[in-house]
Amino acid sequence: MRDWAGVDPKKWTVGDRVCCFIETYCIVPEGQFVGKPMRLAPFQRKFLYDVFDNLAGTRRAILSMARKNGKTALIAALLLAYICGPLSLRNAQIVSGAMSRDQASILFALAAKMVRASPALSGLVRIVPSGKRLIGLVRNVEYRALSAEASTAFGISPLVAILDEVGQVVGPTSPFVDAIVTSQGAHEQPLLIAISTQAPTDADMLSIWIDDAGRGEDPHTVCHLHAAAKDAELDDPTAWAAANPGLDIIRNRKDLETQIKAAMRLPALENSVRNLLLNQRVQRMAPFLTPTVWEWGNRPVDTDLFTSGRPVYGGLDLSVRTDLSALVLAVEDDAGAIHLLPRIWTPADTLRDRGLHDRAPYPAWADMGLLIAVPGKVLDYDFLAAEIGALSGTMQIAEIAYDRWNIDVMRQSLNRMGVPINLKSFGQGFKDFSPAVAIFEEMAIGQRLVHGGNPVLSWCMANTTIERDATNARKPNKAKSFGRIDPAVAAIMAVAAMKLQTEPTLDMAAIVF
C-alpha cells in the first residue's frame, strides 16, 4: 500500500497530495475519535489512490459498503480538498446530491464541522448554513448540497458531483441524477462520485452502475464494492469483514454483532440487516421469496419440455389494458422440477414513458424479447389471443388458471380467434391463494423451480410482498408490493394449476366448437 508519508514530496502523485491534505488538515468531526486528526484507513487510502492516480483518468468513482464505515466522512474530507486544498480550481462548482433534504444535509454538515474544528481551514472556507453552501475563499470554489425534493439541479455546471446514498434510487434512472450528470458536460474531465450502500435489486440504477464497472470495460470508472457474498450466513465474521472494511478501525464490532444477533432472533429484521450491515442487494421490506431462494432456480429452462407432449399448465394475469399482462406456462421434468416460461405483454406506444414511471428498463427488455410490445397504446386482446393460440398449437396446454379481471373480454377474443383453451377461474382471495403460495414457496425452497433468471419475472418476484389474514392465510399484496407483480402472480397460479388441481374443470364459454 502506497503511503505519501514515505515518499519524496518531489515525486508525489495527485493521490499523495490528497492523502497528505486530509491527514494533515482534516479533523474527525464526530464519533469516538472526534477532534483528532483524521487518519485514513487502508481501504480509504486505496480508494483515493485508485481514483486520483488512475492513468486513464477517472470520470466516475463508486464506493459502496455497509453503514458506519466512515464513507461520508471520507467524502467530506475529499470535498474540502476540492474547496481549499490541492484539488481546488478557480471558480469551480461542486455539488452533492441526495434523494431527500435530510440526506443532502449530512455531507454538508460533516464538512462544515471539519472546517470549524481546523484552525488551518476555518480561515479558508466560508460556511453558509442557510443555503448549505461552502465557499473556498482563495480560489472562489463554491459547493452546494442539493436534494431531489427541490428543483435545484438545473442551471449548474459542476466540475465534481457527489451522489450520497444513491442506492435509494428505485429503478434504472432518476431525473434528478440525470440532471446532475448531464450538467457536467461542459468540463473535459468531470468527476462523479457515488457513495452508498447497495440498492435492493439488480434493476436499480446503482446496481446497474456497479455491474457495468465490474465488467471492466470502462477504464475511466473506479468501483470499490465491499459486500458480503450472496449466500453468506448472518453470523459469519468473514461476511462482516467483507462488507465492513472499517471493522475494528471505524466500525464498532460489538455494535455490529449486537444488531446481527437481533436479526437472527427476529426474522423481520433480516433483510434490513443484510442490506445495511452486510451491503447485499436485498429489499429492506421482506419480499415473498428471499433473493437467495429465488436464485436457486436460476438454471436453464428446457424449452423442449413444453413441446414434448407433456401437460402444460398456465397462469394468466390480465392487467388494465395500458399495463403489463402475463401468461406464465409451467411444465414438469422427469426429476420433478417445474420449468417456467413467461409471456409478458405491454403496449408499445407508451413503453418508454411507463418504463420511466415504473423505474424499469422496459425498452431494453422489449429489445431482448423479454417483453412483447403490442402495437398501440392499449393491449389488443385479439393479439394476445392469437399468441395463446399459437402456443396451444405447439403445446399440450392442459389448463390455464386466470384472474377474473377482464376475462370476459379475453374470452370474446379467444372465441373470435378460434382458440380452444381450457380456462379455470382462480380466485384472488386468501382461500385460493394461500395453498398456491404455500406450494410455490415449497417448490422454490426445495430447488424444484427453474426460471432461468428471466429479468422481468425476477424483478416482479422481487417486488412481491405477502399479506396475511387473521388465520395466517397468505396471498400476494398488489397494493403494498414494490412495483409490478403481474408475472409473479401468474407464475404462482401456473404452479398451483399443476400441483393443486383435482379434477379438470372445463370453461365451456371459452371453447369453440
C-alpha positions as CSV (number, residue, x, y, z in Angstrom):
1,M,0.0,0.0,0.0
2,R,1.4,3.4,-1.1
3,D,1.9,5.9,1.8
4,W,2.5,9.5,1.0
5,A,4.5,10.0,4.2
6,G,7.2,7.7,3.0
7,V,7.5,9.2,-0.5
8,D,9.8,12.1,-1.5
9,P,7.4,15.1,-1.9
10,K,9.1,15.9,-5.3
11,K,7.7,12.5,-6.5
12,W,4.2,12.9,-5.1
13,T,1.2,11.9,-7.2
14,V,-2.2,13.6,-7.0
15,G,-3.2,10.7,-4.7
16,D,-0.3,11.5,-2.4
17,R,-1.2,15.2,-2.2
18,V,-4.9,14.4,-1.5
19,C,-4.0,11.9,1.3
20,C,-1.5,14.4,2.8
21,F,-4.0,17.2,2.8
22,I,-6.7,15.0,4.5
23,E,-4.3,13.6,7.2
24,T,-2.7,17.0,7.9
25,Y,-5.6,19.4,7.9
26,C,-8.8,17.5,8.4
27,I,-10.2,16.8,11.9
28,V,-12.6,13.9,12.7
29,P,-16.0,15.6,13.0
30,E,-17.8,13.1,15.3
31,G,-17.6,9.6,16.8
32,Q,-15.1,8.0,19.1
33,F,-12.1,9.9,17.5
34,V,-13.8,13.3,17.4
35,G,-11.4,16.2,17.5
36,K,-8.4,14.1,16.5
37,P,-6.5,14.4,13.1
38,M,-8.1,12.2,10.5
39,R,-6.1,9.0,9.8
40,L,-7.1,7.2,6.6
41,A,-7.9,3.5,7.0
42,P,-6.2,1.3,4.4
43,F,-9.4,0.9,2.3
44,Q,-9.9,4.7,2.3
45,R,-6.3,5.3,1.1
46,K,-6.6,2.7,-1.6
47,F,-9.8,4.3,-2.9
48,L,-8.2,7.7,-3.1
49,Y,-5.1,6.4,-4.9
50,D,-7.1,4.4,-7.3
51,V,-9.3,7.4,-8.2
52,F,-6.7,10.1,-8.5
53,D,-3.7,8.1,-9.8
54,N,-5.7,6.3,-12.5
55,L,-3.6,6.6,-15.6
56,A,-6.7,6.6,-17.8
57,G,-8.3,9.4,-15.7
58,T,-11.3,8.8,-13.5
59,R,-14.7,10.2,-14.5
60,R,-16.9,8.1,-12.2
61,A,-15.9,6.7,-8.8
62,I,-18.2,4.4,-6.8
63,L,-17.7,3.5,-3.2
64,S,-20.2,1.0,-1.7
65,M,-20.0,-0.6,1.7
66,A,-22.1,-1.2,4.8
67,R,-23.2,1.7,7.0
68,K,-21.0,3.3,9.7
69,N,-17.7,2.7,8.0
70,G,-16.7,6.3,7.5
71,K,-17.6,6.7,3.8
72,T,-19.4,10.0,4.3
73,A,-16.6,11.4,6.5
74,L,-14.1,10.4,3.8
75,I,-16.0,12.1,1.1
76,A,-16.4,15.2,3.3
77,A,-12.6,15.4,3.6
78,L,-12.2,14.9,-0.1
79,L,-14.8,17.7,-0.7
80,L,-12.5,20.0,1.3
81,A,-9.6,19.0,-0.8
82,Y,-11.5,20.5,-3.8
83,I,-12.7,23.6,-1.9
84,C,-9.5,24.7,-0.3
85,G,-6.9,22.0,-0.9
86,P,-4.7,20.6,-3.6
87,L,-7.6,19.9,-6.0
88,S,-9.1,23.4,-5.9
89,L,-9.5,25.2,-9.2
90,R,-10.5,28.8,-9.6
91,N,-14.3,29.4,-9.8
92,A,-15.1,25.7,-9.8
93,Q,-18.5,24.5,-8.8
94,I,-19.0,21.4,-6.7
95,V,-22.4,19.8,-5.8
96,S,-23.6,16.9,-3.8
97,G,-27.0,15.3,-4.4
98,A,-29.3,13.1,-2.3
99,M,-32.8,11.9,-2.6
100,S,-34.1,13.8,0.5
101,R,-33.3,17.1,2.1
102,D,-32.2,15.4,5.3
103,Q,-29.8,13.2,3.5
104,A,-28.5,16.1,1.5
105,S,-27.6,18.0,4.6
106,I,-25.4,15.2,6.1
107,L,-22.4,15.7,3.9
108,F,-22.6,19.5,4.2
109,A,-22.8,19.2,8.0
110,L,-19.8,16.9,8.3
111,A,-17.7,19.1,6.0
112,A,-18.7,22.3,8.0
113,K,-17.8,20.6,11.3
114,M,-14.4,19.7,9.8
115,V,-13.9,23.4,8.8
116,R,-14.8,24.7,12.2
117,A,-12.6,22.2,14.0
118,S,-9.5,23.0,12.0
119,P,-7.7,26.3,12.6
120,A,-5.9,25.9,9.3
121,L,-9.2,25.5,7.3
122,S,-11.5,27.8,9.2
123,G,-9.9,30.9,7.7
124,L,-10.0,29.5,4.1
125,V,-13.7,28.5,3.9
126,R,-16.9,30.5,4.4
127,I,-19.8,28.4,5.7
128,V,-23.3,29.5,4.6
129,P,-25.7,27.3,6.6
130,S,-28.9,28.8,5.1
131,G,-28.1,27.6,1.6
132,K,-26.0,24.5,2.7
133,R,-23.0,26.1,0.9
134,L,-19.3,26.2,1.5
135,I,-17.1,28.7,-0.4
136,G,-13.4,28.4,-0.8
137,L,-12.1,31.9,-0.4
138,V,-8.7,31.5,-2.0
139,R,-10.0,30.4,-5.5
140,N,-13.7,31.1,-5.1
141,V,-14.7,27.5,-5.2
142,E,-18.4,27.0,-4.4
143,Y,-20.1,23.9,-3.0
144,R,-23.8,23.3,-2.7
145,A,-25.9,20.5,-1.3
146,L,-28.9,19.6,-3.4
147,S,-31.8,17.3,-2.9
148,A,-34.3,15.6,-5.3
149,E,-37.1,17.2,-3.3
150,A,-36.2,20.6,-4.7
151,S,-35.8,21.7,-8.3
152,T,-32.3,23.0,-7.9
153,A,-30.4,20.6,-10.1
154,F,-30.7,22.7,-13.2
155,G,-28.6,25.7,-14.3
156,I,-25.5,24.3,-12.7
157,S,-22.1,23.2,-14.2
158,P,-20.2,21.3,-11.5
159,L,-16.7,20.0,-12.0
160,V,-17.3,17.5,-9.3
161,A,-20.7,16.0,-8.4
162,I,-21.2,13.7,-5.3
163,L,-24.2,11.4,-5.1
164,D,-24.9,10.4,-1.5
165,E,-26.8,7.2,-0.8
166,V,-27.7,6.9,-4.5
167,G,-28.7,3.3,-3.7
168,Q,-32.1,4.8,-2.7
169,V,-32.9,5.4,-6.3
170,V,-35.5,2.8,-7.3
171,G,-35.3,1.6,-10.9
172,P,-32.6,2.2,-13.6
173,T,-33.0,6.0,-13.9
174,S,-33.6,9.2,-11.9
175,P,-34.5,12.6,-13.4
176,F,-32.6,14.2,-10.6
177,V,-29.4,12.2,-11.1
178,D,-29.7,12.6,-14.9
179,A,-29.9,16.4,-14.4
180,I,-26.7,16.4,-12.3
181,V,-24.8,14.0,-14.6
182,T,-25.7,15.9,-17.8
183,S,-24.8,19.3,-16.1
184,Q,-21.1,18.2,-16.1
185,G,-20.9,18.2,-19.9
186,A,-19.0,21.5,-20.1
187,H,-15.9,20.0,-18.4
188,E,-13.2,18.0,-20.1
189,Q,-12.5,15.8,-17.0
190,P,-15.5,16.0,-14.7
191,L,-15.7,13.6,-11.7
192,L,-18.9,11.9,-10.5
193,I,-18.6,10.2,-7.0
194,A,-21.3,7.9,-5.8
195,I,-21.2,6.7,-2.2
196,S,-23.9,4.4,-0.9
197,T,-24.9,1.0,0.5
198,Q,-26.2,-1.2,-2.3
199,A,-29.6,-0.8,-3.9
200,P,-32.1,-3.6,-3.3
201,T,-32.3,-5.1,-6.8
202,D,-30.3,-5.7,-9.9
203,A,-32.6,-3.4,-11.9
204,D,-31.9,-0.3,-9.7
205,M,-29.6,2.4,-11.0
206,L,-26.6,1.9,-8.6
207,S,-26.7,-1.9,-9.3
208,I,-26.5,-1.2,-13.0
209,W,-23.5,1.1,-12.5
210,I,-21.7,-1.4,-10.2
211,D,-22.3,-4.3,-12.6
212,D,-21.1,-2.3,-15.5
213,A,-18.0,-1.3,-13.6
214,G,-17.4,-4.9,-12.7
215,R,-17.2,-5.9,-16.3
216,G,-14.1,-3.7,-16.5
217,E,-14.9,-2.2,-19.9
218,D,-14.6,1.4,-18.9
219,P,-11.1,2.4,-17.6
220,H,-12.5,5.8,-16.5
221,T,-14.6,4.1,-13.8
222,V,-13.3,3.1,-10.4
223,C,-15.6,1.0,-8.3
224,H,-14.8,-0.3,-4.8
225,L,-17.6,-2.6,-3.7
226,H,-17.4,-4.1,-0.2
227,A,-20.2,-6.6,0.3
228,A,-20.9,-10.0,1.8
229,A,-21.3,-12.9,-0.6
230,K,-24.9,-13.6,-1.7
231,D,-25.1,-16.9,0.3
232,A,-23.3,-15.5,3.4
233,E,-24.7,-16.6,6.8
234,L,-25.6,-13.7,9.1
235,D,-23.3,-14.9,11.8
236,D,-20.2,-15.3,9.6
237,P,-17.5,-12.9,10.7
238,T,-15.8,-13.1,7.3
239,A,-19.0,-11.7,5.8
240,W,-19.0,-8.9,8.3
241,A,-15.4,-8.0,7.3
242,A,-16.2,-8.2,3.6
243,A,-18.9,-5.6,3.9
244,N,-17.3,-3.5,6.7
245,P,-13.7,-2.6,5.6
246,G,-13.6,-0.3,8.6
247,L,-14.4,-3.0,11.1
248,D,-12.4,-2.6,14.3
249,I,-10.9,0.7,12.9
250,I,-14.0,2.8,12.4
251,R,-16.9,0.3,12.7
252,N,-17.5,-0.9,16.2
253,R,-17.6,-4.8,16.1
254,K,-19.7,-5.1,19.3
255,D,-22.4,-2.9,18.0
256,L,-22.4,-4.8,14.6
257,E,-22.6,-8.2,16.4
258,T,-25.5,-7.0,18.6
259,Q,-27.5,-6.0,15.5
260,I,-26.7,-9.2,13.7
261,K,-27.8,-11.3,16.7
262,A,-31.1,-9.3,16.9
263,A,-31.8,-10.1,13.2
264,M,-31.1,-13.8,13.9
265,R,-33.7,-13.8,16.7
266,L,-36.2,-11.6,14.7
267,P,-36.5,-12.7,11.1
268,A,-38.4,-9.5,10.2
269,L,-35.1,-7.6,10.7
270,E,-33.0,-9.9,8.4
271,N,-33.5,-8.1,5.1
272,S,-32.7,-4.7,6.6
273,V,-29.6,-6.0,8.3
274,R,-28.4,-7.8,5.1
275,N,-28.8,-4.6,3.1
276,L,-27.5,-2.0,5.6
277,L,-24.9,-4.0,7.5
278,L,-23.8,-6.7,5.0
279,N,-24.3,-4.4,1.9
280,Q,-26.2,-7.1,0.0
281,R,-28.8,-6.4,-2.7
282,V,-31.9,-7.2,-0.6
283,Q,-35.2,-5.4,-0.2
284,R,-35.4,-4.0,3.3
285,M,-39.1,-4.9,3.3
286,A,-39.2,-8.7,3.2
287,P,-40.4,-10.0,-0.3
288,F,-42.3,-13.2,-0.8
289,L,-39.1,-15.1,-1.6
290,T,-35.6,-14.1,-0.5
291,P,-33.1,-13.4,-3.3
292,T,-31.1,-16.4,-2.3
293,V,-34.1,-18.8,-2.6
294,W,-35.2,-17.3,-5.9
295,E,-31.6,-17.5,-7.2
296,W,-31.6,-21.3,-6.6
297,G,-34.0,-21.5,-9.6
298,N,-31.6,-19.6,-12.0
299,R,-30.9,-22.7,-14.1
300,P,-31.5,-23.0,-17.8
301,V,-35.2,-23.6,-18.7
302,D,-35.6,-26.6,-21.0
303,T,-37.9,-25.2,-23.6
304,D,-38.2,-28.5,-25.4
305,L,-40.2,-29.9,-22.5
306,F,-43.1,-27.5,-23.4
307,T,-43.4,-29.1,-26.9
308,S,-42.7,-32.7,-25.9
309,G,-46.4,-33.6,-25.4
310,R,-46.2,-33.2,-21.6
311,P,-49.2,-31.4,-20.0
312,V,-48.5,-27.7,-19.7
313,Y,-50.3,-25.5,-17.2
314,G,-50.6,-21.7,-17.2
315,G,-51.4,-18.7,-15.1
316,L,-53.0,-15.7,-16.8
317,D,-53.0,-12.3,-15.1
318,L,-54.6,-9.6,-17.1
319,S,-53.9,-6.0,-16.0
320,V,-55.6,-2.9,-17.1
321,R,-55.0,-2.7,-20.8
322,T,-52.4,0.1,-20.5
323,D,-50.0,-2.0,-18.4
324,L,-48.3,-5.4,-18.1
325,S,-50.3,-8.6,-18.7
326,A,-48.7,-12.0,-18.3
327,L,-49.2,-15.7,-19.2
328,V,-46.7,-17.9,-17.4
329,L,-46.5,-21.5,-18.5
330,A,-45.3,-24.4,-16.3
331,V,-44.2,-27.9,-17.2
332,E,-42.6,-30.7,-15.0
333,D,-39.5,-32.5,-16.0
334,D,-38.6,-36.2,-15.2
335,A,-36.9,-35.1,-11.9
336,G,-40.0,-33.3,-10.6
337,A,-38.7,-29.8,-11.2
338,I,-41.1,-27.2,-12.7
339,H,-39.8,-25.1,-15.6
340,L,-41.4,-21.7,-16.1
341,L,-41.9,-19.9,-19.4
342,P,-43.3,-16.4,-19.2
343,R,-45.0,-14.4,-22.0
344,I,-45.4,-10.8,-20.9
345,W,-47.3,-8.2,-23.0
346,T,-47.4,-4.4,-22.8
347,P,-48.5,-1.6,-25.1
348,A,-45.7,-0.5,-27.4
349,D,-46.6,3.2,-27.8
350,T,-46.2,4.0,-24.1
351,L,-43.3,1.7,-23.4
352,R,-40.7,4.3,-22.6
353,D,-42.9,6.6,-20.5
354,R,-44.1,3.7,-18.4
355,G,-40.6,2.4,-18.1
356,L,-39.6,5.7,-16.5
357,H,-42.7,5.7,-14.3
358,D,-42.1,2.1,-13.1
359,R,-38.3,2.7,-13.0
360,A,-37.7,-0.5,-15.1
361,P,-35.9,-0.9,-18.4
362,Y,-38.9,-1.8,-20.4
363,P,-37.4,-0.7,-23.8
364,A,-34.3,-2.8,-23.2
365,W,-36.4,-5.8,-22.1
366,A,-38.5,-5.4,-25.2
367,D,-35.4,-5.3,-27.4
368,M,-34.3,-8.6,-25.8
369,G,-37.6,-10.3,-26.4
370,L,-38.4,-10.5,-22.7
371,L,-41.4,-8.1,-23.1
372,I,-43.7,-8.4,-26.0
373,A,-44.5,-4.9,-27.2
374,V,-48.1,-4.9,-28.6
375,P,-48.7,-2.2,-31.2
376,G,-50.8,0.7,-29.9
377,K,-51.4,2.5,-26.6
378,V,-53.6,-0.3,-25.1
379,L,-53.4,-4.0,-25.2
380,D,-55.2,-5.6,-28.1
381,Y,-56.7,-8.8,-26.7
382,D,-57.0,-10.2,-30.2
383,F,-53.2,-10.0,-30.4
384,L,-52.9,-11.8,-27.0
385,A,-55.5,-14.5,-28.1
386,A,-53.6,-15.1,-31.3
387,E,-50.4,-15.6,-29.4
388,I,-52.1,-18.0,-26.9
389,G,-53.5,-19.9,-29.9
390,A,-50.0,-20.2,-31.5
391,L,-48.7,-21.6,-28.2
392,S,-51.6,-24.1,-27.9
393,G,-50.7,-25.3,-31.4
394,T,-47.3,-26.5,-30.3
395,M,-48.0,-27.4,-26.7
396,Q,-50.4,-29.7,-24.8
397,I,-51.9,-27.0,-22.7
398,A,-54.0,-28.8,-20.1
399,E,-55.3,-25.8,-18.2
400,I,-54.8,-22.0,-17.8
401,A,-55.8,-20.6,-14.4
402,Y,-57.0,-17.0,-14.7
403,D,-57.7,-13.9,-12.6
404,R,-61.3,-12.8,-13.4
405,W,-60.2,-9.3,-14.2
406,N,-61.1,-8.5,-17.9
407,I,-61.5,-12.2,-18.6
408,D,-64.8,-11.7,-20.4
409,V,-63.1,-9.5,-22.9
410,M,-60.4,-12.1,-23.3
411,R,-63.0,-14.9,-23.8
412,Q,-64.5,-12.9,-26.6
413,S,-61.1,-12.6,-28.3
414,L,-60.3,-16.3,-27.9
415,N,-63.7,-17.2,-29.4
416,R,-63.2,-14.7,-32.2
417,M,-59.7,-16.0,-33.0
418,G,-60.9,-19.7,-32.8
419,V,-58.7,-20.6,-29.8
420,P,-60.0,-23.6,-27.7
421,I,-58.4,-23.3,-24.3
422,N,-59.4,-24.9,-21.0
423,L,-59.7,-21.9,-18.7
424,K,-60.2,-22.3,-15.0
425,S,-61.1,-19.4,-12.7
426,F,-58.6,-18.7,-9.9
427,G,-59.9,-16.6,-7.0
428,Q,-57.7,-13.8,-5.9
429,G,-58.6,-14.0,-2.2
430,F,-56.9,-15.8,0.7
431,K,-59.0,-19.0,0.1
432,D,-57.5,-19.8,-3.3
433,F,-54.1,-18.1,-3.0
434,S,-53.0,-19.4,0.4
435,P,-52.4,-23.0,-0.8
436,A,-51.0,-21.7,-4.0
437,V,-48.5,-19.5,-2.2
438,A,-47.5,-22.4,0.0
439,I,-46.8,-24.9,-2.9
440,F,-44.9,-22.3,-4.9
441,E,-42.8,-21.5,-1.8
442,E,-42.3,-25.2,-1.2
443,M,-41.1,-25.8,-4.7
444,A,-38.7,-22.8,-4.6
445,I,-37.2,-23.8,-1.3
446,G,-36.9,-27.3,-2.5
447,Q,-35.0,-26.0,-5.5
448,R,-37.6,-27.5,-7.8
449,L,-38.4,-24.3,-9.7
450,V,-36.5,-23.4,-12.8
451,H,-36.8,-19.9,-14.2
452,G,-33.5,-19.2,-16.0
453,G,-33.1,-15.9,-14.2
454,N,-35.6,-14.2,-16.5
455,P,-35.0,-10.5,-15.6
456,V,-38.7,-9.4,-15.9
457,L,-40.0,-12.3,-13.9
458,S,-37.2,-11.9,-11.3
459,W,-37.9,-8.2,-11.0
460,C,-41.6,-8.8,-10.4
461,M,-40.9,-11.6,-7.9
462,A,-38.6,-9.3,-6.0
463,N,-41.4,-6.7,-5.9
464,T,-43.9,-9.2,-4.5
465,T,-44.9,-9.0,-0.8
466,I,-47.3,-11.2,1.0
467,E,-50.2,-10.2,3.2
468,R,-51.8,-12.5,5.9
469,D,-55.3,-12.6,7.3
470,A,-56.3,-13.4,10.9
471,T,-56.0,-17.2,10.2
472,N,-52.4,-16.7,8.8
473,A,-53.6,-17.5,5.3
474,R,-51.4,-15.7,2.7
475,K,-51.8,-14.0,-0.7
476,P,-49.8,-11.5,-2.8
477,N,-50.4,-7.9,-1.9
478,K,-50.5,-5.8,-5.0
479,A,-51.3,-2.6,-3.1
480,K,-48.2,-2.9,-0.9
481,S,-45.7,-4.5,-3.2
482,F,-42.7,-2.5,-4.6
483,G,-43.8,-2.4,-8.2
484,R,-45.4,-4.5,-10.9
485,I,-46.0,-8.1,-9.8
486,D,-48.4,-9.5,-12.5
487,P,-46.0,-12.1,-14.0
488,A,-45.2,-13.3,-10.4
489,V,-48.8,-13.7,-9.7
490,A,-49.3,-15.6,-13.0
491,A,-46.3,-17.9,-12.1
492,I,-47.9,-18.7,-8.7
493,M,-51.2,-19.5,-10.4
494,A,-49.5,-21.7,-13.1
495,V,-47.7,-23.8,-10.4
496,A,-50.9,-24.1,-8.4
497,A,-52.9,-25.2,-11.5
498,M,-50.4,-28.0,-12.0
499,K,-49.8,-29.2,-8.4
500,L,-53.1,-28.4,-6.7
501,Q,-55.6,-29.4,-9.5
502,T,-58.0,-32.1,-8.6
503,E,-60.5,-32.9,-11.4
504,P,-60.3,-30.8,-14.6
505,T,-62.9,-28.1,-14.9
506,L,-63.8,-27.0,-18.4
507,D,-64.7,-23.4,-19.0
508,M,-67.1,-24.2,-21.8
509,A,-67.6,-20.5,-22.7
510,A,-64.0,-20.3,-23.9
511,I,-64.2,-23.4,-26.2
512,V,-65.0,-23.0,-29.8
513,F,-66.9,-26.0,-31.4
